[in-house]
């Protein structure tokens, strides 16, 4: 099974947890970048194969080596949950070797209809979780993600390392995580309004607000958002990724953009409030097991072309301020 970007990888975790619960006789090997191994460490019957994109598995010859490496595992089938050029090549090699294969249908035509400016078909599309389940169905395995089975698939709250406790203190208050950034600006809530959200939440002494992000520029912006408040802490850049997962699993709620952090929190069973700008939960990327009311969307009456993009990578003139239609008060109430 081949995976790539952080959000893509995190969205597979609930499906895999459900799969191994319902098919304990099956062993799965996840193929992805080494960075993502912690996502899968606690899932029974799931092992991890590190894809070495910089050396051993680089380029076309590297993909041939990847196929040979994976072939030694004697797998019975290959599930492609990413369906991009590299995974298609490896999948084709498995098919040629006589193995059963299946790949995810990304629904590109449906998504184009949802995001086109004219003659828009505005309706809920299948979620990525449903699409992943269909891949396993092609291989002969049903996966039940209904509400009656969901409660059994989340891991327990992870034990916090002493390094984390030094940073956050013992948990004696409600922990609110905030991840205010995303890959594209069209998915980022204006920072002046996010500052108001943080200020209002920080007024409650029973709340501790933990700010997540990455990279030098984001960390500088996060530091400015704390306004030197005692109960607002920047965790970005201060702990390892594995520790960050431990911390997120102990949150009471995560406030995030349409981004990887939303999917990480959801895969750990945490309540997630998401903010949507150019994108929309109807495209199928809403975090796992989160009710639709937890997705706060920009006003389509004022900005009728929304959603303008599936991933947020397309800019539409005049739509720069779409997310300003999501009221600060509404966000604060949703998080509380």
N, C-alpha and C positions, 0 to 999 in steps of 0.2 A: 504494500500500500504506500503510495507516494504523495508527499505533502510539501507545501512551501511556505507562504506568508503566515505571519503570526495569527491573524484572525482566522484564516483558513484552517490552521492547525488546531487552534483552540476549539473551533466549532465541531471538530471530529470527536473530541473527548467524551461528551455526553452520549454520543451514538455508540462509541466503543465500549463505554461502561455498561450501557444497556445490552449491547451484543454479548459481552462475556457473561453477564448475569443470566441471559436467556439461552446461551449456547456454551455452557462451561466446558464442553468437550473439545472446543475449537481453540487453537492457539493462533495468535495474530502477531505478525512482525510489522512494525511501523517503520517506514523509510522516510527520514527527514533530516534536516540539518541538526548537528549535534546540540545547538543552542536549545532546541525544543524538547530534548530528552526529559527534563523534569515534569513536563505535562503528563507523561505516561508512566512515571516511576511507580505509582501506587495502584495501577490497574492490573488485576490478576490476569494471567494468561496472555499478557501483552509484553513482547520484547521489543527492543529498539535497535534499528540498524542505522548508523550514522552515514549520511550521504556526504561525501567529501568533494564538494564542488570546485575547490581550488586546486586540487592535485589529482588524486587517483581517479575521480569520476568526472574530471573536467573535459568538456567537448564531446564530440561524437564517439571517439575512441574510449573516452571515460565512461560513457553510457554503456558501451559494450562490456567494459570491465564491471560496471555496476550490475548488469544482467548476469554475468558469470558469477559474481559474488553472491547475488541473491539466489541464483540457481542452486548453489551448494546447500541452501537451506531446505531443499526438497519440499517447497510449498506446493499445495494442490491448486491454488488459484491466486490471481493477482487482481486486486481491487484498486482502481485508479480514482482517487477522490479529488484529484486536482485537474486532470485533463488539459494539460498544456503540452507543448512540443516535446519536452524531455520525457515526461511521463508517458506520452503516446508512443515514443520510440521503444521504451522499455516494455510497455504493455504489448506492443506488436511483436517484440522478440519472444515474450512469454507465449503469445498466441501461436507463433510459428513453431515453438517447441512443443506444442500440444497441450499447454495448460489452459484452463478455463479463465477468461478475463472478463472484466466489466468496468465501465467508466461512468463517471457522473455526467448527467445532462445538465448543463448550466442554464438552459432556457434562454439562450441569447435573444431569440426572436421576441419572446414575451417581455424581456427586460427592455429591449429597444422600443416596444410599443408603450411600455410604462413611462419611459423617459423622453420620448419624442415631444417636441414643443407643440405640434399640431396633431389633431386626431388621436390624442392620448387615450390609452386604454388603462384607466386608473382602477386597478383591482389588486387584491392580495395574491401574490404568486407563491408557489410552494417554497417552503423554507429550505435552507441548505441542509438542515437536519433531515427533512423528508427526502431530499434528493440523495443524501448519503445512504439512507435506509434502502432506497430503491436499487442502489448499486449492490448491496448485499443480497437483496431479493433476486437480482439477476444471477447470483451465485448459489441461490437455493436457501438463503437464510432470512427469515422474517425478523424484523426488529420492532418491538412495541415501544413507542415513545408516548403512549397515552398517559393521562394524569395518574391513573392507578399504579403505573409502573415507575413513574419519574422519581418518587420519593426514595427509592432504593438505590439509585445510581450515583448519588453524590458521595464523595469521600468525607470523612469526619474533619472537623476543624483541625488544622495542623498545629503541632507544638511550635511555639515561637523560640528561636535561638536567643541566647543571651544578648547577642549584638543588636537584635531587633528591639528587645526590651529596654536596652540602654538608650535607644533612639526614641522609642514611643512611651516608655514607662509601662507598668502593668496595666492591664485593661480593667479600668474601673468605671469607664464612661462608654457612651455609644460612640463607636468608631465609624466615621464617614470618610470614605475614600473619594477623592476627586481627581480625575484624569482629564485635564482641560484641553489636551491637544489631539490632533489627528494628522494623518499623512498629508491631507490637502486642506488649504485655508477655508474652502467652502463648507467644511464640516466642523469648523472651530467656532464655538460660541464667543462673541466679542469679549475680550479680556476685561474691559471696563465693567461689563455687566457681570462677568464671572467674579470680579472683585466684590461687587455688591452681594452676590450669592454667598460668598465666603464670609463677608462681614456680618451678614444677617445670621448665618448659622453659628458663627463664632460667639455671638452674643449669649448663646446658651452654654453655660458652664458645664452642663452635662454632656456636651459633645466634644470629641477630639477629632480634628479634621486633618487627614493625611493626604498630601499632594503627591501625585505620581506623574512621571514623565521620563524623558531621557535626552541626553545630549547637552552640551554646554549652554546653548542658547535657551533651551526650555528650562533648564535648572535656574538660570538667571531670572527668567520671567516668573517661575514658581516662587523664588525667594522674594520677589517684589510683591507677590500676592499675599504673603503671610502678614504683611503690615505689622510685623513684630508682635503678633498676638500669641499668647502663651499656649493656646490650645489649637494652633495651626502649625503643622510640622511638614517640612519638605523631606520626603523619603528618597526621592530620585537621586541617584548617584551615590547613595550612602550605604546601600546593602546589595548583596548579590541577587541575581535573578531568582535562584531557588528560594532565598529568604523573602523576596518580594511575593512569591506565590504563597508562602506561609502566612505572610501578613495579610494579603488579600483574602485568604480563606477565613480570616478572623474578623473581617469587616462586617458591620451590620448592613451597610448599603454602599454601593459604588455609584457615583455620578460620573458619567463618561460621555464622550462624543460617540458617534458611530465609528468605533475603533477597536483595536485589538484588546485594550484593557476591559472593554465591556464584555467581550467573549471570555476572557480569562476569569473575570469575576463570576460570570454565569456558569462556567464549567465547574466552578468550585462551590456552586449552590448558594451564592450570595445574591441578594436583591440588587437589581441594576436599574437605574434611571438613565435613559439615554436621550441625548439632544440631537436633533436631525436638521440639517440645513439643506444642501443640494440633493442629498440622498433621502430615502424614505424606507421605513420598515416593510412596506409592501414588496420591495425587491427580494425579500427573503433573508435578509441579514440581521434581523432582530435577534438579540441574545437569547440563548436557550431558556425556555420555561419562564419567560417574563411576560406578564399580561400586556396587552396593547396599550393600556393606559400608562404604563411605565415609559413608553416612548413618546416624548414631547416633540411635536413636529412644528415646523414653521408654517405660517398662515398661508394656505393655498388660495384664499380669497384675494389677498393682496399680491400673491406671487403664483398665479395659476399654472405656470409652466413647471412647477415643482412636481415630482422630482426631476431635475435636469440631468442627472447622472446616476449610474449604479454605484460607482466607487467615489464620486466626488471630484474626479479629475478634469471635469469640463466646467469652464467658467462661462456664465451667461451675463451679458451686460445688463446692469440695473438690478441684479439679484444679489449684490454683495452684502446687503443688509438684511437678507431674508431671516436670519436667525435672531435678529433683534425683535421679531414678533413673538418670540417665546419669552413670556414675562418672568422676571426675576422671582416674583412672589409665587408663581406657579411651580417653579423649580424648587424653591425652598419648602413649600408645602409637600411636594412629592417626595423629597428626600426625608423629611421628618416622619 
